[in-house]
């Protein structure tokens, strides 16, 4: 399921079209943010980015859907990179290739 989520996010990034139904569980994001600690959490509003990627919310002027998807992917990459121990390995499928 995680790999499919990232595949969909990559498609949005490449095609700049929304992915209806796209979601990354709040609980997963919370868990990763807690594990990453303050060094892994950036200022991104992941819930807002997800709403834009899935087409529920509109893209801010001056940005493209590809930009938003890239920001969401960067957020996930940062969380995984800052995760402790073997978490980086366990959640590697959330990172961009």
Phi, psi and omega per residue, in radians:
X1 nan -0.717 3.125
X2 -1.127 -0.739 3.128
X3 -1.093 -0.685 3.119
X4 -1.144 -0.681 3.104
X5 -1.033 -0.790 -3.125
X6 -1.233 -0.615 3.070
X7 -1.061 -0.782 3.123
X8 -1.111 -0.722 3.122
X9 -1.113 -0.686 3.080
X10 -1.119 -0.668 3.098
X11 -1.108 -0.761 3.105
X12 -1.076 -0.729 3.134
X13 -1.098 -0.712 -3.094
X14 -1.374 -0.675 -3.031
X15 -1.749 -0.250 -3.120
X16 0.972 0.699 3.033
X17 -2.183 2.529 -3.083
X18 -1.172 2.785 3.117
X19 -2.050 1.589 -3.138
X20 -0.962 2.386 -3.139
X21 1.476 -0.043 -3.129
X22 -1.082 2.330 3.127
X23 -2.670 2.551 2.919
X24 -2.181 2.049 -3.025
X25 -0.855 2.353 3.053
X26 -0.983 -0.721 -3.097
X27 -1.116 -0.688 3.092
X28 -1.137 -0.798 3.131
X29 -1.087 -0.737 3.120
X30 -1.082 -0.797 3.139
X31 -1.057 -0.823 3.135
X32 -1.141 -0.696 3.116
X33 -1.118 -0.731 3.125
X34 -1.139 -0.727 -3.140
X35 -1.177 -0.676 -3.105
X36 -1.256 -0.475 -3.112
X37 1.276 -3.015 -3.055
X38 -1.102 -0.476 -3.118
X39 -1.246 -0.428 -3.089
X40 -1.640 -0.301 -3.069
X41 -1.552 2.216 3.069
X42 -1.859 -3.059 -3.040
X43 -1.478 0.151 -3.111
X44 -1.210 2.448 3.002
X45 -1.617 1.583 -3.024
X46 -1.059 -0.618 3.133
X47 -1.094 -0.738 3.116
X48 -1.155 -0.732 3.127
X49 -1.095 -0.727 3.123
X50 -1.097 -0.719 3.105
X51 -1.064 -0.588 3.102
X52 -1.308 -0.782 -3.119
X53 -1.060 -0.659 -3.112
X54 -1.523 0.012 3.034
X55 1.546 0.031 3.128
X56 -1.287 -0.524 -3.136
X57 -2.129 2.768 -3.105
X58 -1.596 2.733 3.128
X59 -1.357 2.359 3.109
X60 -1.118 2.592 3.123
X61 -1.031 2.396 3.134
X62 1.625 -0.128 3.094
X63 -2.029 2.745 2.999
X64 -1.922 2.888 3.072
X65 -1.084 -0.597 3.065
X66 -1.071 -0.711 3.098
X67 -1.068 -0.767 -3.123
X68 -1.138 -0.772 3.116
X69 -1.096 -0.672 3.104
X70 -1.149 -0.677 3.097
X71 -1.128 -0.711 3.109
X72 -1.146 -0.709 3.115
X73 -1.134 -0.706 3.105
X74 -1.077 -0.717 3.088
X75 -1.011 -0.828 3.134
X76 -1.134 -0.763 3.108
X77 -0.996 -0.775 -3.128
X78 -1.094 -0.772 3.129
X79 -1.097 -0.793 -3.128
X80 -1.138 -0.763 -3.134
X81 -1.079 -0.570 -3.093
X82 -1.574 -0.034 -3.116
X83 -1.251 2.586 -3.078
X84 -1.418 2.800 2.985
X85 0.856 -2.313 -3.071
X86 -1.465 0.085 3.104
X87 -1.055 -0.640 3.128
X88 -1.033 -0.684 3.104
X89 -1.265 -0.773 -3.103
X90 -1.077 -0.628 -3.078
X91 -1.881 0.328 -3.125
X92 -1.000 -0.515 -3.130
X93 -1.184 -0.208 3.086
X94 -1.430 -0.220 -3.113
X95 -1.499 2.663 3.043
X96 -1.207 2.675 -3.088
X97 -1.358 nan nan
